[in-house]
Amino acid sequence: MNSRRTFLKQAGLAASATLLIPSFAFNKANKNVGLQLYTLRDLLPKDVNGVIEKVAGAGYKEVETYGFANGKFWNLSIKEFKTLLDANGLKAPSGHYGMDEFAKTGKTDKLKADIDSCAAIGGKYFTIAGAHVDMSKGADGFKKTASDFNKVAEIAKQSGLKFAYHNHDFEFKKLDNLTGYDLYLQETDKNLVNFEMDLYWVVRSGNDPLAFFKKYPGRFPMWHVKDMDKTKPELNTEVGKGSIDFKSIFAGAKLAGMQHFFVEHENNYQPDPIGSIKTSCDYIKANLV
């Protein structure tokens, strides 16, 4: 009887402790801070090996690629680039690609080559980094693009990848009572189409990321973590130095369905690009995960 009473008491304490864990506590996988390599777009073509080594040295465990062209990542073959990532303890769960040729012509050759490259370096998500929309058609323009997302997602699924779309700010312009972003979320198959939310662009457009998490729970498995300068919103700043309340946003990670996040920084690097990404990574590890 005593052993049973002790067990129940311990179980109750464990349950209480669980309730005390903050909602932004992540599982082990989510603690891997990622970097969108576009952040270092001026450095990578000059010394891809050295830059990737510095990314790992700054504390990152994941990267998101961009710029795959002519079968290569910055003059490295797919195999060579994967070897470079492995040597530095980095994984690439997502890559940024385009789909405009498919949307215009229906041809899938380039699309499939891109998908294959993403899968070959260990990717999980084939991410479209902005898609053309015929804005003159209003809501119908976004619906057409949403239909294309569904089609591309089906093709990606055949190679074992998930599809994601990365936003900017134009998707948040009002179209009657909805935005283009709402239309994307409503017109796509939630079992196929995921969203990589760029938190900077959402906030800069005057919207609240948490409101989208509540309205469309589980649809945002990836984020771009990019801070906004306090005095000049058109400028970026290191994560934690700007005006975006990342602590409240990260508290909604479970509701969003977030699995991976990537620091992105496009301008106004302090003191320099490598120093900038280290400052952001250090802040995230100390305060957000």
C-alpha positions in Angstrom: 0.0 0.0 0.0 2.8 2.4 0.9 4.6 1.7 -2.4 1.4 2.4 -4.3 0.8 5.6 -2.3 4.4 6.7 -3.0 4.0 5.9 -6.7 0.8 8.0 -6.9 2.4 10.9 -5.1 5.4 10.8 -7.4 3.2 10.6 -10.5 1.2 13.6 -9.2 4.4 15.6 -8.7 5.6 14.7 -12.2 2.3 15.8 -13.7 2.5 19.1 -11.8 6.0 19.6 -13.0 4.9 19.1 -16.6 2.3 21.8 -16.2 5.0 24.2 -15.0 7.1 23.7 -18.1 6.7 26.9 -20.3 4.8 26.4 -23.5 7.8 27.4 -25.5 9.8 24.5 -24.3 10.7 22.4 -27.4 11.7 18.8 -27.9 15.3 18.1 -28.8 14.9 18.6 -32.6 13.4 22.1 -32.2 16.5 23.3 -30.3 18.6 23.1 -33.4 19.0 26.7 -34.5 19.0 27.0 -38.3 20.3 29.6 -40.7 18.9 30.5 -44.1 22.1 30.7 -46.2 20.7 33.6 -48.2 21.9 35.6 -45.2 25.5 35.0 -46.4 24.8 35.4 -50.1 27.7 37.8 -50.6 30.2 35.4 -48.9 29.2 32.0 -50.1 30.2 32.2 -53.8 33.7 33.3 -52.8 34.5 30.5 -50.2 31.7 28.1 -49.7 33.8 25.6 -47.7 35.1 28.3 -45.3 31.7 30.0 -44.9 29.9 26.7 -44.1 32.6 26.0 -41.5 31.9 29.4 -39.9 28.2 28.8 -39.9 28.8 25.7 -37.8 31.3 27.6 -35.7 28.7 30.2 -34.9 26.5 27.6 -33.3 24.1 26.5 -36.0 23.0 22.9 -36.5 20.8 23.3 -39.5 20.8 25.4 -42.7 18.2 26.2 -45.4 19.7 26.3 -48.9 19.0 28.6 -51.8 20.6 29.2 -55.2 20.8 25.6 -56.6 21.6 26.1 -60.3 23.0 24.0 -63.1 23.1 21.0 -60.9 25.3 22.6 -58.2 25.3 24.5 -55.0 27.9 27.3 -55.4 30.0 25.2 -57.8 29.8 22.1 -55.6 28.1 19.0 -56.9 25.1 17.8 -54.8 27.3 15.0 -53.4 30.2 17.4 -52.6 27.8 19.9 -50.9 26.2 17.1 -48.8 29.7 15.9 -47.8 30.6 19.5 -46.7 27.4 19.7 -44.6 28.1 16.4 -43.0 31.7 17.3 -42.2 30.5 20.4 -40.3 27.7 18.6 -38.4 25.0 20.4 -40.4 21.7 19.2 -41.7 19.6 20.9 -44.4 15.9 20.1 -43.7 14.7 22.7 -46.2 15.7 24.4 -49.4 14.4 27.5 -51.2 13.4 27.0 -54.9 11.1 28.4 -57.5 8.1 27.1 -59.4 7.3 29.9 -61.9 8.3 27.8 -65.0 5.8 25.1 -63.9 3.1 27.6 -63.2 3.5 29.2 -66.6 4.1 26.2 -68.8 3.2 23.1 -66.8 6.6 21.6 -67.6 8.1 19.7 -64.7 11.7 19.0 -65.7 13.3 21.8 -63.7 10.9 21.3 -60.8 11.8 17.6 -60.5 15.5 18.4 -60.8 15.1 20.8 -57.9 13.1 18.4 -55.9 15.7 15.7 -56.4 18.5 18.0 -55.3 16.6 18.8 -52.1 16.0 15.2 -51.3 19.6 14.2 -52.1 21.1 16.5 -49.4 18.6 15.1 -46.8 15.8 17.6 -47.1 12.4 17.3 -45.6 10.7 20.3 -47.1 10.7 21.6 -50.7 10.1 25.3 -50.1 8.9 27.8 -52.6 10.5 31.2 -51.8 7.7 33.4 -53.2 5.5 32.6 -56.2 4.2 34.8 -59.1 0.6 35.9 -58.6 -1.5 37.7 -61.2 -2.5 40.5 -59.0 -4.8 42.0 -61.6 -7.1 39.1 -61.0 -7.5 39.8 -57.3 -8.6 36.8 -55.3 -8.7 34.6 -58.4 -5.0 35.2 -58.9 -4.2 33.8 -55.5 -6.6 30.9 -55.9 -4.8 29.9 -59.1 -1.4 30.0 -57.4 -2.9 28.0 -54.5 -4.0 25.4 -57.0 -0.5 25.3 -58.3 0.8 24.7 -54.8 -1.4 21.7 -54.5 0.0 20.3 -57.8 3.6 20.9 -56.9 3.1 19.4 -53.4 1.8 16.2 -55.0 5.0 16.0 -57.1 7.2 16.7 -54.1 5.4 14.0 -52.2 6.3 11.4 -54.8 10.0 12.0 -53.9 9.2 11.8 -50.2 9.3 15.6 -49.5 6.8 17.9 -48.0 5.9 21.2 -49.7 6.1 24.6 -48.0 5.5 28.2 -49.1 7.5 31.2 -47.8 5.7 34.5 -47.6 6.8 38.1 -48.0 4.4 41.0 -47.3 2.3 41.4 -50.5 0.2 38.4 -49.5 -1.3 40.4 -46.7 -3.0 43.1 -48.7 -6.8 43.0 -48.2 -9.0 41.4 -50.9 -12.5 42.1 -49.7 -12.5 40.5 -46.2 -9.5 38.2 -46.8 -5.9 38.4 -47.7 -3.9 36.5 -50.2 -2.3 34.6 -47.4 -5.8 33.6 -46.1 -6.7 32.4 -49.5 -3.5 30.3 -49.7 -4.3 28.7 -46.4 -8.0 28.1 -47.3 -7.5 26.9 -50.9 -4.7 24.5 -50.3 -4.8 20.9 -49.1 -3.7 21.1 -45.4 -2.4 17.5 -45.7 -0.1 18.6 -48.5 0.7 22.3 -48.3 2.7 23.7 -45.4 3.8 27.2 -44.7 7.1 28.7 -43.7 6.2 31.9 -41.9 8.6 34.8 -42.3 7.9 36.5 -39.0 9.5 39.8 -40.0 7.2 40.2 -43.1 4.1 39.2 -41.1 4.8 41.8 -38.4 5.9 44.5 -40.8 2.7 44.1 -42.8 0.8 44.9 -39.6 -0.3 41.4 -38.7 0.2 39.2 -35.7 1.8 35.7 -36.2 0.0 34.4 -33.2 -3.4 35.2 -34.7 -2.5 33.1 -37.7 -1.4 30.2 -35.4 -4.8 30.3 -33.7 -6.8 30.6 -36.9 -4.8 27.9 -38.8 -3.2 25.7 -36.1 -0.5 23.3 -37.2 0.0 24.8 -40.7 3.4 26.5 -39.9 6.1 23.9 -39.4 8.9 26.3 -40.3 9.6 29.9 -39.5 12.1 32.6 -40.6 13.3 34.4 -37.5 14.3 37.8 -38.7 14.2 40.9 -36.4 13.2 44.5 -37.3 15.2 47.5 -36.5 13.4 49.6 -33.9 13.8 52.9 -35.7 14.0 51.9 -39.3 11.6 49.0 -39.9 12.9 48.5 -43.5 16.1 47.3 -41.9 16.9 44.0 -40.2 18.8 43.8 -36.9 20.2 40.9 -34.9 17.6 38.7 -33.2 16.8 40.2 -29.8 17.9 43.7 -30.7 14.8 44.7 -32.6 11.1 45.4 -32.1 9.7 41.9 -32.7 8.5 40.1 -29.5 10.0 36.7 -30.3 9.3 35.3 -26.8 5.6 35.5 -27.2 5.8 34.1 -30.7 7.9 31.2 -29.6 5.4 30.5 -26.9 3.0 29.7 -29.7 5.4 27.2 -31.4 3.3 24.1 -30.5 0.1 25.7 -31.7 1.8 26.7 -35.0 3.2 23.2 -35.4 6.7 24.5 -35.7 9.5 21.9 -36.3 12.3 24.0 -37.7 13.3 27.7 -37.7 15.9 29.6 -39.6 17.6 32.9 -38.8 17.5 35.1 -41.8 19.2 38.5 -42.0 19.3 40.5 -45.3 20.9 43.8 -44.5 22.4 46.0 -41.7 24.8 43.4 -40.3 26.5 44.3 -37.1 29.5 44.1 -36.8 29.7 41.9 -40.0 27.7 39.0 -41.4 29.5 36.3 -39.4 29.4 38.3 -36.2 25.8 39.1 -36.9 24.7 35.4 -37.2 26.6 34.5 -34.1 24.8 37.2 -32.1 21.4 36.0 -33.3 22.2 32.4 -32.5 23.5 33.2 -29.0 20.4 35.2 -28.2 18.1 32.4 -29.4 19.9 29.8 -27.4 19.9 31.9 -24.2 16.3 33.2 -24.4 14.1 31.3 -26.8 14.9 27.6 -26.8 
